[in-house]
Amino acid sequence: MQVHVRVRTGARREKFEPVSSTSFRISVREKALENAANRRVVELIALHFKVPKTSVRIIHGHRLPSKFLSIG
């Protein structure tokens, strides 16, 4: 399964907002330094879909706010 995520880094509060079944808006507290924000996004997606973190990968948009992730 592939999902689209729009990420806001450095937010005051963490927020996970589903837009549709495969699209999400996520705000994370971590900055976009040393891959910290991407790691947190992967953790949140894994928690939402109840899968291990190792089964979630960023396939497009490593350095962009708009990302495509693969689950499974």
Distance bins in CASP14 RR format, pairs under 12 A and 6 or more apart:
PFRMAT RR
TARGET T0000
AUTHOR 0000-0000-0000
RMODE 2
METHOD distances of the structure
MODEL  1
1 21 0 0 0 0 1 0 0 0 0 0 0
1 22 1 0 0 1 0 0 0 0 0 0 0
1 45 0 0 0 0 0 1 0 0 0 0 0
1 48 0 0 0 0 0 1 0 0 0 0 0
1 49 0 0 0 0 1 0 0 0 0 0 0
1 51 0 0 0 0 1 0 0 0 0 0 0
1 55 0 0 0 0 0 1 0 0 0 0 0
1 56 0 0 0 0 0 1 0 0 0 0 0
1 57 0 0 0 0 0 1 0 0 0 0 0
1 59 0 0 0 0 0 1 0 0 0 0 0
1 68 0 0 0 0 0 1 0 0 0 0 0
1 69 0 0 0 0 1 0 0 0 0 0 0
1 70 1 0 0 1 0 0 0 0 0 0 0
1 71 1 0 1 0 0 0 0 0 0 0 0
1 72 1 0 0 1 0 0 0 0 0 0 0
2 21 0 0 0 0 0 1 0 0 0 0 0
2 22 1 0 0 1 0 0 0 0 0 0 0
2 23 0 0 0 0 0 1 0 0 0 0 0
2 45 0 0 0 0 0 1 0 0 0 0 0
2 49 0 0 0 0 0 1 0 0 0 0 0
2 56 0 0 0 0 0 1 0 0 0 0 0
2 57 0 0 0 0 0 1 0 0 0 0 0
2 58 0 0 0 0 0 1 0 0 0 0 0
2 59 1 0 0 1 0 0 0 0 0 0 0
2 60 0 0 0 0 1 0 0 0 0 0 0
2 67 0 0 0 0 0 1 0 0 0 0 0
2 68 1 0 1 0 0 0 0 0 0 0 0
2 69 1 0 0 1 0 0 0 0 0 0 0
2 70 1 0 1 0 0 0 0 0 0 0 0
2 71 1 0 0 1 0 0 0 0 0 0 0
2 72 0 0 0 0 1 0 0 0 0 0 0
3 18 0 0 0 0 1 0 0 0 0 0 0
3 19 0 0 0 0 0 1 0 0 0 0 0
3 20 0 0 0 0 1 0 0 0 0 0 0
3 21 0 0 0 0 1 0 0 0 0 0 0
3 22 1 0 1 0 0 0 0 0 0 0 0
3 23 1 0 0 1 0 0 0 0 0 0 0
3 24 1 0 0 1 0 0 0 0 0 0 0
3 25 0 0 0 0 0 1 0 0 0 0 0
3 26 0 0 0 0 0 1 0 0 0 0 0
3 41 0 0 0 0 0 1 0 0 0 0 0
3 42 0 0 0 0 0 1 0 0 0 0 0
3 44 0 0 0 0 0 1 0 0 0 0 0
3 45 1 0 0 1 0 0 0 0 0 0 0
3 46 0 0 0 0 0 1 0 0 0 0 0
3 48 0 0 0 0 1 0 0 0 0 0 0
3 49 0 0 0 0 1 0 0 0 0 0 0
3 51 0 0 0 0 0 1 0 0 0 0 0
3 56 0 0 0 0 1 0 0 0 0 0 0
3 57 0 0 0 0 0 1 0 0 0 0 0
3 58 0 0 0 0 0 1 0 0 0 0 0
3 59 0 0 0 0 0 1 0 0 0 0 0
3 60 0 0 0 0 0 1 0 0 0 0 0
3 66 0 0 0 0 0 1 0 0 0 0 0
3 67 0 0 0 0 1 0 0 0 0 0 0
3 68 1 0 0 1 0 0 0 0 0 0 0
3 69 1 0 1 0 0 0 0 0 0 0 0
3 70 0 0 0 0 1 0 0 0 0 0 0
3 71 1 0 0 1 0 0 0 0 0 0 0
3 72 0 0 0 0 0 1 0 0 0 0 0
4 18 0 0 0 0 0 1 0 0 0 0 0
4 19 0 0 0 0 1 0 0 0 0 0 0
4 20 0 0 0 0 1 0 0 0 0 0 0
4 21 0 0 0 0 0 1 0 0 0 0 0
4 22 1 0 0 1 0 0 0 0 0 0 0
4 23 1 0 1 0 0 0 0 0 0 0 0
4 24 1 0 0 1 0 0 0 0 0 0 0
4 25 0 0 0 0 1 0 0 0 0 0 0
4 26 0 0 0 0 0 1 0 0 0 0 0
4 41 0 0 0 0 0 1 0 0 0 0 0
4 45 0 0 0 0 0 1 0 0 0 0 0
4 58 0 0 0 0 0 1 0 0 0 0 0
4 59 0 0 0 0 0 1 0 0 0 0 0
4 60 0 0 0 0 1 0 0 0 0 0 0
4 61 0 0 0 0 0 1 0 0 0 0 0
4 64 0 0 0 0 0 1 0 0 0 0 0
4 65 0 0 0 0 0 1 0 0 0 0 0
4 66 1 0 0 1 0 0 0 0 0 0 0
4 67 1 0 0 1 0 0 0 0 0 0 0
4 68 1 0 1 0 0 0 0 0 0 0 0
4 69 1 0 0 1 0 0 0 0 0 0 0
4 70 0 0 0 0 0 1 0 0 0 0 0
4 71 0 0 0 0 0 1 0 0 0 0 0
5 16 0 0 0 0 1 0 0 0 0 0 0
5 17 0 0 0 0 0 1 0 0 0 0 0
5 18 0 0 0 0 0 1 0 0 0 0 0
5 19 0 0 0 0 1 0 0 0 0 0 0
5 20 0 0 0 0 0 1 0 0 0 0 0
5 22 0 0 0 0 1 0 0 0 0 0 0
5 23 1 0 0 1 0 0 0 0 0 0 0
5 24 1 0 1 0 0 0 0 0 0 0 0
5 25 1 0 0 1 0 0 0 0 0 0 0
5 26 1 0 1 0 0 0 0 0 0 0 0
5 27 0 0 0 0 0 1 0 0 0 0 0
5 28 0 0 0 0 0 1 0 0 0 0 0
5 37 0 0 0 0 0 1 0 0 0 0 0
5 38 0 0 0 0 0 1 0 0 0 0 0
5 40 0 0 0 0 0 1 0 0 0 0 0
5 41 1 0 0 1 0 0 0 0 0 0 0
5 42 0 0 0 0 1 0 0 0 0 0 0
5 44 0 0 0 0 1 0 0 0 0 0 0
5 45 1 0 0 1 0 0 0 0 0 0 0
5 48 0 0 0 0 0 1 0 0 0 0 0
5 56 0 0 0 0 0 1 0 0 0 0 0
5 58 0 0 0 0 1 0 0 0 0 0 0
5 59 0 0 0 0 0 1 0 0 0 0 0
5 60 0 0 0 0 0 1 0 0 0 0 0
5 61 0 0 0 0 1 0 0 0 0 0 0
5 64 0 0 0 0 0 1 0 0 0 0 0
5 65 0 0 0 0 1 0 0 0 0 0 0
5 66 1 0 0 1 0 0 0 0 0 0 0
5 67 1 0 1 0 0 0 0 0 0 0 0
5 68 1 0 0 1 0 0 0 0 0 0 0
5 69 1 0 0 1 0 0 0 0 0 0 0
5 70 0 0 0 0 0 1 0 0 0 0 0
5 71 0 0 0 0 0 1 0 0 0 0 0
6 15 0 0 0 0 0 1 0 0 0 0 0
6 16 0 0 0 0 0 1 0 0 0 0 0
6 17 0 0 0 0 1 0 0 0 0 0 0
6 18 0 0 0 0 0 1 0 0 0 0 0
6 19 1 0 0 1 0 0 0 0 0 0 0
6 20 0 0 0 0 0 1 0 0 0 0 0
6 23 1 0 0 1 0 0 0 0 0 0 0
6 24 1 0 0 1 0 0 0 0 0 0 0
6 25 1 0 1 0 0 0 0 0 0 0 0
6 26 1 0 0 1 0 0 0 0 0 0 0
6 27 0 0 0 0 1 0 0 0 0 0 0
6 28 0 0 0 0 0 1 0 0 0 0 0
6 41 0 0 0 0 0 1 0 0 0 0 0
6 61 0 0 0 0 0 1 0 0 0 0 0
6 64 0 0 0 0 1 0 0 0 0 0 0
6 65 1 0 0 1 0 0 0 0 0 0 0
6 66 1 0 1 0 0 0 0 0 0 0 0
6 67 1 0 0 1 0 0 0 0 0 0 0
6 68 0 0 0 0 0 1 0 0 0 0 0
6 69 0 0 0 0 0 1 0 0 0 0 0
7 14 0 0 0 0 0 1 0 0 0 0 0
7 15 0 0 0 0 0 1 0 0 0 0 0
7 16 0 0 0 0 0 1 0 0 0 0 0
7 17 0 0 0 0 0 1 0 0 0 0 0
7 24 0 0 0 0 1 0 0 0 0 0 0
7 25 0 0 0 0 1 0 0 0 0 0 0
7 26 1 0 1 0 0 0 0 0 0 0 0
7 27 1 0 0 1 0 0 0 0 0 0 0
7 28 1 0 0 1 0 0 0 0 0 0 0
7 29 0 0 0 0 0 1 0 0 0 0 0
7 30 0 0 0 0 0 1 0 0 0 0 0
7 31 0 0 0 0 0 1 0 0 0 0 0
7 32 0 0 0 0 1 0 0 0 0 0 0
7 36 0 0 0 0 0 1 0 0 0 0 0
7 37 1 0 0 1 0 0 0 0 0 0 0
7 38 0 0 0 0 1 0 0 0 0 0 0
7 39 0 0 0 0 0 1 0 0 0 0 0
7 40 0 0 0 0 1 0 0 0 0 0 0
7 41 1 0 1 0 0 0 0 0 0 0 0
7 42 0 0 0 0 0 1 0 0 0 0 0
7 44 0 0 0 0 1 0 0 0 0 0 0
7 45 0 0 0 0 0 1 0 0 0 0 0
7 58 0 0 0 0 0 1 0 0 0 0 0
7 61 0 0 0 0 1 0 0 0 0 0 0
7 62 0 0 0 0 0 1 0 0 0 0 0
7 63 0 0 0 0 0 1 0 0 0 0 0
7 64 0 0 0 0 1 0 0 0 0 0 0
7 65 1 0 1 0 0 0 0 0 0 0 0
7 66 1 0 0 1 0 0 0 0 0 0 0
7 67 1 0 0 1 0 0 0 0 0 0 0
7 68 0 0 0 0 0 1 0 0 0 0 0
7 69 0 0 0 0 0 1 0 0 0 0 0
8 14 0 0 0 0 0 1 0 0 0 0 0
8 15 0 0 0 0 1 0 0 0 0 0 0
8 16 0 0 0 0 0 1 0 0 0 0 0
8 17 0 0 0 0 0 1 0 0 0 0 0
8 24 0 0 0 0 0 1 0 0 0 0 0
8 25 1 0 0 1 0 0 0 0 0 0 0
8 26 1 0 0 1 0 0 0 0 0 0 0
8 27 1 0 1 0 0 0 0 0 0 0 0
8 28 1 0 0 1 0 0 0 0 0 0 0
8 29 0 0 0 0 0 1 0 0 0 0 0
8 30 0 0 0 0 0 1 0 0 0 0 0
8 31 0 0 0 0 0 1 0 0 0 0 0
8 32 0 0 0 0 1 0 0 0 0 0 0
8 37 0 0 0 0 1 0 0 0 0 0 0
8 40 0 0 0 0 0 1 0 0 0 0 0
8 41 0 0 0 0 0 1 0 0 0 0 0
8 65 1 0 0 1 0 0 0 0 0 0 0
8 66 0 0 0 0 0 1 0 0 0 0 0
8 67 0 0 0 0 0 1 0 0 0 0 0
9 15 0 0 0 0 0 1 0 0 0 0 0
9 26 0 0 0 0 1 0 0 0 0 0 0
9 27 0 0 0 0 1 0 0 0 0 0 0
9 28 1 0 1 0 0 0 0 0 0 0 0
9 29 0 0 0 0 1 0 0 0 0 0 0
9 30 1 0 0 1 0 0 0 0 0 0 0
9 31 1 0 1 0 0 0 0 0 0 0 0
9 32 1 0 1 0 0 0 0 0 0 0 0
9 33 0 0 0 0 1 0 0 0 0 0 0
9 34 0 0 0 0 0 1 0 0 0 0 0
9 35 0 0 0 0 0 1 0 0 0 0 0
9 36 0 0 0 0 1 0 0 0 0 0 0
9 37 1 0 1 0 0 0 0 0 0 0 0
9 38 0 0 0 0 1 0 0 0 0 0 0
9 39 0 0 0 0 0 1 0 0 0 0 0
9 40 0 0 0 0 1 0 0 0 0 0 0
9 41 0 0 0 0 1 0 0 0 0 0 0
9 63 0 0 0 0 0 1 0 0 0 0 0
9 64 0 0 0 0 0 1 0 0 0 0 0
9 65 1 0 0 1 0 0 0 0 0 0 0
9 67 0 0 0 0 0 1 0 0 0 0 0
10 26 0 0 0 0 0 1 0 0 0 0 0
10 27 1 0 0 1 0 0 0 0 0 0 0
10 28 1 0 0 1 0 0 0 0 0 0 0
10 29 1 0 1 0 0 0 0 0 0 0 0
10 30 1 0 0 1 0 0 0 0 0 0 0
10 31 1 0 1 0 0 0 0 0 0 0 0
10 32 1 0 0 1 0 0 0 0 0 0 0
10 33 0 0 0 0 0 1 0 0 0 0 0
10 36 0 0 0 0 1 0 0 0 0 0 0
10 37 1 0 0 1 0 0 0 0 0 0 0
10 40 0 0 0 0 0 1 0 0 0 0 0
10 65 0 0 0 0 0 1 0 0 0 0 0
11 17 0 0 0 0 0 1 0 0 0 0 0
11 25 0 0 0 0 0 1 0 0 0 0 0
11 26 0 0 0 0 1 0 0 0 0 0 0
11 27 1 1 0 0 0 0 0 0 0 0 0
11 28 1 0 0 1 0 0 0 0 0 0 0
11 29 1 0 0 1 0 0 0 0 0 0 0
11 30 0 0 0 0 1 0 0 0 0 0 0
11 31 0 0 0 0 0 1 0 0 0 0 0
11 32 0 0 0 0 0 1 0 0 0 0 0
11 37 0 0 0 0 1 0 0 0 0 0 0
11 40 0 0 0 0 0 1 0 0 0 0 0
11 41 0 0 0 0 0 1 0 0 0 0 0
11 65 0 0 0 0 0 1 0 0 0 0 0
12 27 0 0 0 0 1 0 0 0 0 0 0
12 28 0 0 0 0 0 1 0 0 0 0 0
12 29 1 0 0 1 0 0 0 0 0 0 0
13 26 0 0 0 0 0 1 0 0 0 0 0
13 27 1 0 0 1 0 0 0 0 0 0 0
13 28 0 0 0 0 1 0 0 0 0 0 0
13 29 1 0 0 1 0 0 0 0 0 0 0
14 25 0 0 0 0 0 1 0 0 0 0 0
14 26 0 0 0 0 1 0 0 0 0 0 0
14 27 1 0 0 1 0 0 0 0 0 0 0
14 28 1 0 1 0 0 0 0 0 0 0 0
14 29 1 0 1 0 0 0 0 0 0 0 0
14 30 0 0 0 0 1 0 0 0 0 0 0
14 37 0 0 0 0 0 1 0 0 0 0 0
14 40 0 0 0 0 1 0 0 0 0 0 0
14 41 0 0 0 0 0 1 0 0 0 0 0
14 43 0 0 0 0 0 1 0 0 0 0 0
14 44 1 0 0 1 0 0 0 0 0 0 0
14 47 0 0 0 0 0 1 0 0 0 0 0
15 24 0 0 0 0 0 1 0 0 0 0 0
15 25 1 0 0 1 0 0 0 0 0 0 0
15 26 1 0 0 1 0 0 0 0 0 0 0
15 27 1 0 1 0 0 0 0 0 0 0 0
15 28 0 0 0 0 1 0 0 0 0 0 0
15 29 0 0 0 0 1 0 0 0 0 0 0
15 40 0 0 0 0 0 1 0 0 0 0 0
15 41 0 0 0 0 0 1 0 0 0 0 0
15 44 0 0 0 0 1 0 0 0 0 0 0
16 24 1 0 0 1 0 0 0 0 0 0 0
16 25 0 0 0 0 1 0 0 0 0 0 0
16 26 1 0 1 0 0 0 0 0 0 0 0
16 27 0 0 0 0 1 0 0 0 0 0 0
16 28 0 0 0 0 1 0 0 0 0 0 0
16 40 0 0 0 0 0 1 0 0 0 0 0
16 41 0 0 0 0 1 0 0 0 0 0 0
16 43 0 0 0 0 0 1 0 0 0 0 0
16 44 1 0 1 0 0 0 0 0 0 0 0
16 45 0 0 0 0 1 0 0 0 0 0 0
16 46 0 0 0 0 0 1 0 0 0 0 0
16 47 0 0 0 0 1 0 0 0 0 0 0
16 48 1 0 0 1 0 0 0 0 0 0 0
16 49 0 0 0 0 0 1 0 0 0 0 0
17 23 0 0 0 0 1 0 0 0 0 0 0
17 24 1 0 0 1 0 0 0 0 0 0 0
17 25 1 0 1 0 0 0 0 0 0 0 0
17 26 1 0 0 1 0 0 0 0 0 0 0
17 27 0 0 0 0 1 0 0 0 0 0 0
17 44 0 0 0 0 0 1 0 0 0 0 0
17 48 0 0 0 0 0 1 0 0 0 0 0
18 24 1 0 1 0 0 0 0 0 0 0 0
18 25 0 0 0 0 1 0 0 0 0 0 0
18 26 0 0 0 0 1 0 0 0 0 0 0
18 44 0 0 0 0 0 1 0 0 0 0 0
18 45 0 0 0 0 0 1 0 0 0 0 0
18 48 0 0 0 0 1 0 0 0 0 0 0
18 49 0 0 0 0 0 1 0 0 0 0 0
19 25 1 0 1 0 0 0 0 0 0 0 0
19 26 0 0 0 0 0 1 0 0 0 0 0
21 48 0 0 0 0 0 1 0 0 0 0 0
21 49 0 0 0 0 0 1 0 0 0 0 0
22 45 0 0 0 0 0 1 0 0 0 0 0
22 48 0 0 0 0 0 1 0 0 0 0 0
22 49 0 0 0 0 0 1 0 0 0 0 0
22 68 0 0 0 0 1 0 0 0 0 0 0
22 69 0 0 0 0 1 0 0 0 0 0 0
22 70 0 0 0 0 0 1 0 0 0 0 0
22 71 0 0 0 0 1 0 0 0 0 0 0
23 45 0 0 0 0 0 1 0 0 0 0 0
23 66 0 0 0 0 0 1 0 0 0 0 0
23 67 0 0 0 0 0 1 0 0 0 0 0
23 68 0 0 0 0 0 1 0 0 0 0 0
23 69 0 0 0 0 0 1 0 0 0 0 0
24 41 0 0 0 0 1 0 0 0 0 0 0
24 44 0 0 0 0 1 0 0 0 0 0 0
24 45 1 0 0 1 0 0 0 0 0 0 0
24 47 0 0 0 0 0 1 0 0 0 0 0
24 48 1 0 0 1 0 0 0 0 0 0 0
24 49 0 0 0 0 0 1 0 0 0 0 0
24 66 0 0 0 0 0 1 0 0 0 0 0
24 67 0 0 0 0 1 0 0 0 0 0 0
24 68 0 0 0 0 0 1 0 0 0 0 0
24 69 0 0 0 0 1 0 0 0 0 0 0
24 71 0 0 0 0 0 1 0 0 0 0 0
25 41 0 0 0 0 0 1 0 0 0 0 0
25 44 0 0 0 0 0 1 0 0 0 0 0
25 65 0 0 0 0 0 1 0 0 0 0 0
25 66 0 0 0 0 0 1 0 0 0 0 0
25 67 0 0 0 0 0 1 0 0 0 0 0
26 37 0 0 0 0 1 0 0 0 0 0 0
26 38 0 0 0 0 0 1 0 0 0 0 0
26 40 0 0 0 0 1 0 0 0 0 0 0
26 41 1 0 1 0 0 0 0 0 0 0 0
26 42 0 0 0 0 0 1 0 0 0 0 0
26 43 0 0 0 0 0 1 0 0 0 0 0
26 44 1 0 1 0 0 0 0 0 0 0 0
26 45 0 0 0 0 1 0 0 0 0 0 0
26 47 0 0 0 0 0 1 0 0 0 0 0
26 48 0 0 0 0 1 0 0 0 0 0 0
26 65 0 0 0 0 1 0 0 0 0 0 0
26 66 0 0 0 0 0 1 0 0 0 0 0
26 67 0 0 0 0 1 0 0 0 0 0 0
26 69 0 0 0 0 0 1 0 0 0 0 0
27 37 0 0 0 0 1 0 0 0 0 0 0
27 40 0 0 0 0 0 1 0 0 0 0 0
27 41 0 0 0 0 0 1 0 0 0 0 0
27 44 0 0 0 0 0 1 0 0 0 0 0
27 65 0 0 0 0 0 1 0 0 0 0 0
28 36 0 0 0 0 1 0 0 0 0 0 0
28 37 1 0 1 0 0 0 0 0 0 0 0
28 38 0 0 0 0 1 0 0 0 0 0 0
28 39 0 0 0 0 1 0 0 0 0 0 0
28 40 1 0 1 0 0 0 0 0 0 0 0
28 41 1 0 0 1 0 0 0 0 0 0 0
28 42 0 0 0 0 0 1 0 0 0 0 0
28 43 0 0 0 0 1 0 0 0 0 0 0
28 44 1 0 0 1 0 0 0 0 0 0 0
28 45 0 0 0 0 0 1 0 0 0 0 0
28 65 0 0 0 0 0 1 0 0 0 0 0
28 67 0 0 0 0 0 1 0 0 0 0 0
29 36 0 0 0 0 1 0 0 0 0 0 0
29 37 0 0 0 0 1 0 0 0 0 0 0
29 40 1 0 0 1 0 0 0 0 0 0 0
29 41 0 0 0 0 0 1 0 0 0 0 0
29 44 0 0 0 0 0 1 0 0 0 0 0
30 36 1 0 1 0 0 0 0 0 0 0 0
30 37 1 0 1 0 0 0 0 0 0 0 0
30 38 0 0 0 0 1 0 0 0 0 0 0
30 39 1 0 0 1 0 0 0 0 0 0 0
30 40 1 0 1 0 0 0 0 0 0 0 0
30 41 0 0 0 0 1 0 0 0 0 0 0
30 42 0 0 0 0 0 1 0 0 0 0 0
30 43 0 0 0 0 0 1 0 0 0 0 0
30 44 0 0 0 0 0 1 0 0 0 0 0
31 37 1 0 0 1 0 0 0 0 0 0 0
31 38 0 0 0 0 0 1 0 0 0 0 0
31 39 0 0 0 0 0 1 0 0 0 0 0
31 40 0 0 0 0 0 1 0 0 0 0 0
32 38 1 0 0 1 0 0 0 0 0 0 0
32 39 0 0 0 0 0 1 0 0 0 0 0
32 40 0 0 0 0 0 1 0 0 0 0 0
32 41 0 0 0 0 0 1 0 0 0 0 0
32 61 0 0 0 0 0 1 0 0 0 0 0
32 62 0 0 0 0 0 1 0 0 0 0 0
32 63 1 0 0 1 0 0 0 0 0 0 0
32 64 0 0 0 0 1 0 0 0 0 0 0
32 65 0 0 0 0 1 0 0 0 0 0 0
32 67 0 0 0 0 0 1 0 0 0 0 0
33 39 0 0 0 0 0 1 0 0 0 0 0
33 63 0 0 0 0 0 1 0 0 0 0 0
34 40 0 0 0 0 0 1 0 0 0 0 0
35 41 0 0 0 0 0 1 0 0 0 0 0
35 42 0 0 0 0 1 0 0 0 0 0 0
35 58 0 0 0 0 1 0 0 0 0 0 0
35 62 0 0 0 0 1 0 0 0 0 0 0
35 63 0 0 0 0 1 0 0 0 0 0 0
36 42 0 0 0 0 0 1 0 0 0 0 0
36 43 0 0 0 0 0 1 0 0 0 0 0
37 43 0 0 0 0 0 1 0 0 0 0 0
37 44 0 0 0 0 0 1 0 0 0 0 0
37 58 0 0 0 0 0 1 0 0 0 0 0
37 61 0 0 0 0 0 1 0 0 0 0 0
37 62 0 0 0 0 0 1 0 0 0 0 0
37 63 0 0 0 0 0 1 0 0 0 0 0
37 64 0 0 0 0 0 1 0 0 0 0 0
37 65 0 0 0 0 1 0 0 0 0 0 0
37 67 0 0 0 0 0 1 0 0 0 0 0
38 44 0 0 0 0 0 1 0 0 0 0 0
38 45 0 0 0 0 0 1 0 0 0 0 0
38 53 0 0 0 0 0 1 0 0 0 0 0
38 56 0 0 0 0 0 1 0 0 0 0 0
38 57 0 0 0 0 0 1 0 0 0 0 0
38 58 1 0 0 1 0 0 0 0 0 0 0
38 61 0 0 0 0 1 0 0 0 0 0 0
38 62 1 0 0 1 0 0 0 0 0 0 0
38 63 0 0 0 0 1 0 0 0 0 0 0
38 64 0 0 0 0 0 1 0 0 0 0 0
38 65 0 0 0 0 0 1 0 0 0 0 0
38 67 1 0 0 1 0 0 0 0 0 0 0
38 69 0 0 0 0 1 0 0 0 0 0 0
39 45 0 0 0 0 0 1 0 0 0 0 0
39 46 0 0 0 0 0 1 0 0 0 0 0
39 53 0 0 0 0 1 0 0 0 0 0 0
39 56 0 0 0 0 0 1 0 0 0 0 0
39 57 0 0 0 0 0 1 0 0 0 0 0
39 58 0 0 0 0 1 0 0 0 0 0 0
39 62 0 0 0 0 0 1 0 0 0 0 0
40 46 0 0 0 0 0 1 0 0 0 0 0
40 47 0 0 0 0 0 1 0 0 0 0 0
40 53 0 0 0 0 0 1 0 0 0 0 0
40 56 0 0 0 0 0 1 0 0 0 0 0
40 58 0 0 0 0 0 1 0 0 0 0 0
41 47 0 0 0 0 0 1 0 0 0 0 0
41 48 0 0 0 0 0 1 0 0 0 0 0
41 53 0 0 0 0 0 1 0 0 0 0 0
41 56 0 0 0 0 1 0 0 0 0 0 0
41 57 0 0 0 0 0 1 0 0 0 0 0
41 58 1 0 0 1 0 0 0 0 0 0 0
41 61 0 0 0 0 0 1 0 0 0 0 0
41 62 0 0 0 0 0 1 0 0 0 0 0
41 64 0 0 0 0 0 1 0 0 0 0 0
41 65 0 0 0 0 0 1 0 0 0 0 0
41 66 0 0 0 0 0 1 0 0 0 0 0
41 67 1 0 0 1 0 0 0 0 0 0 0
41 68 0 0 0 0 0 1 0 0 0 0 0
41 69 1 0 0 1 0 0 0 0 0 0 0
42 48 0 0 0 0 0 1 0 0 0 0 0
42 49 0 0 0 0 0 1 0 0 0 0 0
42 51 0 0 0 0 0 1 0 0 0 0 0
42 52 0 0 0 0 0 1 0 0 0 0 0
42 53 1 0 1 0 0 0 0 0 0 0 0
42 54 0 0 0 0 1 0 0 0 0 0 0
42 55 0 0 0 0 1 0 0 0 0 0 0
42 56 1 0 1 0 0 0 0 0 0 0 0
42 57 1 0 0 1 0 0 0 0 0 0 0
42 58 1 0 0 1 0 0 0 0 0 0 0
42 59 0 0 0 0 0 1 0 0 0 0 0
42 62 0 0 0 0 0 1 0 0 0 0 0
42 67 0 0 0 0 1 0 0 0 0 0 0
42 69 1 0 0 1 0 0 0 0 0 0 0
42 70 0 0 0 0 0 1 0 0 0 0 0
42 71 0 0 0 0 1 0 0 0 0 0 0
43 49 0 0 0 0 0 1 0 0 0 0 0
43 51 0 0 0 0 0 1 0 0 0 0 0
43 52 0 0 0 0 0 1 0 0 0 0 0
43 53 1 0 1 0 0 0 0 0 0 0 0
43 54 0 0 0 0 0 1 0 0 0 0 0
43 56 0 0 0 0 1 0 0 0 0 0 0
43 69 0 0 0 0 0 1 0 0 0 0 0
44 51 0 0 0 0 0 1 0 0 0 0 0
44 53 0 0 0 0 1 0 0 0 0 0 0
44 56 0 0 0 0 1 0 0 0 0 0 0
44 67 0 0 0 0 0 1 0 0 0 0 0
44 69 0 0 0 0 0 1 0 0 0 0 0
45 51 0 0 0 0 1 0 0 0 0 0 0
45 52 0 0 0 0 0 1 0 0 0 0 0
45 53 0 0 0 0 1 0 0 0 0 0 0
45 55 0 0 0 0 1 0 0 0 0 0 0
45 56 1 0 1 0 0 0 0 0 0 0 0
45 57 0 0 0 0 0 1 0 0 0 0 0
45 58 0 0 0 0 1 0 0 0 0 0 0
45 67 0 0 0 0 1 0 0 0 0 0 0
45 68 0 0 0 0 0 1 0 0 0 0 0
45 69 1 0 1 0 0 0 0 0 0 0 0
45 70 0 0 0 0 0 1 0 0 0 0 0
45 71 1 0 0 1 0 0 0 0 0 0 0
45 72 0 0 0 0 0 1 0 0 0 0 0
46 52 1 0 0 1 0 0 0 0 0 0 0
46 53 1 0 1 0 0 0 0 0 0 0 0
46 54 0 0 0 0 1 0 0 0 0 0 0
46 55 1 0 0 1 0 0 0 0 0 0 0
46 56 1 0 1 0 0 0 0 0 0 0 0
46 57 0 0 0 0 0 1 0 0 0 0 0
46 69 0 0 0 0 1 0 0 0 0 0 0
46 70 0 0 0 0 0 1 0 0 0 0 0
46 71 0 0 0 0 1 0 0 0 0 0 0
46 72 0 0 0 0 0 1 0 0 0 0 0
47 53 0 0 0 0 1 0 0 0 0 0 0
47 56 0 0 0 0 1 0 0 0 0 0 0
47 71 0 0 0 0 0 1 0 0 0 0 0
48 56 0 0 0 0 1 0 0 0 0 0 0
48 69 0 0 0 0 0 1 0 0 0 0 0
48 71 0 0 0 0 1 0 0 0 0 0 0
49 55 0 0 0 0 1 0 0 0 0 0 0
49 56 1 0 0 1 0 0 0 0 0 0 0
49 69 0 0 0 0 1 0 0 0 0 0 0
49 70 0 0 0 0 0 1 0 0 0 0 0
49 71 1 0 1 0 0 0 0 0 0 0 0
49 72 0 0 0 0 1 0 0 0 0 0 0
50 56 0 0 0 0 0 1 0 0 0 0 0
50 71 0 0 0 0 0 1 0 0 0 0 0
50 72 0 0 0 0 0 1 0 0 0 0 0
51 57 0 0 0 0 0 1 0 0 0 0 0
51 69 0 0 0 0 0 1 0 0 0 0 0
51 70 0 0 0 0 0 1 0 0 0 0 0
51 71 1 0 0 1 0 0 0 0 0 0 0
51 72 1 0 0 1 0 0 0 0 0 0 0
52 71 0 0 0 0 0 1 0 0 0 0 0
52 72 0 0 0 0 1 0 0 0 0 0 0
53 69 0 0 0 0 0 1 0 0 0 0 0
53 71 0 0 0 0 0 1 0 0 0 0 0
53 72 0 0 0 0 0 1 0 0 0 0 0
54 70 0 0 0 0 0 1 0 0 0 0 0
54 71 0 0 0 0 0 1 0 0 0 0 0
54 72 0 0 0 0 1 0 0 0 0 0 0
55 69 0 0 0 0 0 1 0 0 0 0 0
55 70 0 0 0 0 1 0 0 0 0 0 0
55 71 1 0 0 1 0 0 0 0 0 0 0
55 72 1 0 1 0 0 0 0 0 0 0 0
56 67 0 0 0 0 0 1 0 0 0 0 0
56 68 0 0 0 0 0 1 0 0 0 0 0
56 69 1 0 1 0 0 0 0 0 0 0 0
56 70 1 0 0 1 0 0 0 0 0 0 0
56 71 1 0 1 0 0 0 0 0 0 0 0
56 72 1 0 0 1 0 0 0 0 0 0 0
57 67 0 0 0 0 0 1 0 0 0 0 0
57 68 0 0 0 0 1 0 0 0 0 0 0
57 69 1 0 0 1 0 0 0 0 0 0 0
57 70 1 0 1 0 0 0 0 0 0 0 0
57 71 0 0 0 0 1 0 0 0 0 0 0
57 72 0 0 0 0 1 0 0 0 0 0 0
58 64 0 0 0 0 0 1 0 0 0 0 0
58 66 0 0 0 0 0 1 0 0 0 0 0
58 67 1 0 1 0 0 0 0 0 0 0 0
58 68 1 0 0 1 0 0 0 0 0 0 0
58 69 1 0 1 0 0 0 0 0 0 0 0
58 70 0 0 0 0 1 0 0 0 0 0 0
58 71 0 0 0 0 0 1 0 0 0 0 0
59 67 0 0 0 0 1 0 0 0 0 0 0
59 68 1 0 1 0 0 0 0 0 0 0 0
59 69 1 0 0 1 0 0 0 0 0 0 0
59 70 1 0 1 0 0 0 0 0 0 0 0
59 71 0 0 0 0 0 1 0 0 0 0 0
59 72 0 0 0 0 0 1 0 0 0 0 0
60 66 0 0 0 0 1 0 0 0 0 0 0
60 67 1 0 0 1 0 0 0 0 0 0 0
60 68 1 0 1 0 0 0 0 0 0 0 0
60 69 0 0 0 0 1 0 0 0 0 0 0
60 70 0 0 0 0 1 0 0 0 0 0 0
61 67 1 0 1 0 0 0 0 0 0 0 0
61 68 1 0 0 1 0 0 0 0 0 0 0
61 69 0 0 0 0 1 0 0 0 0 0 0
62 68 0 0 0 0 0 1 0 0 0 0 0
62 69 0 0 0 0 0 1 0 0 0 0 0
END
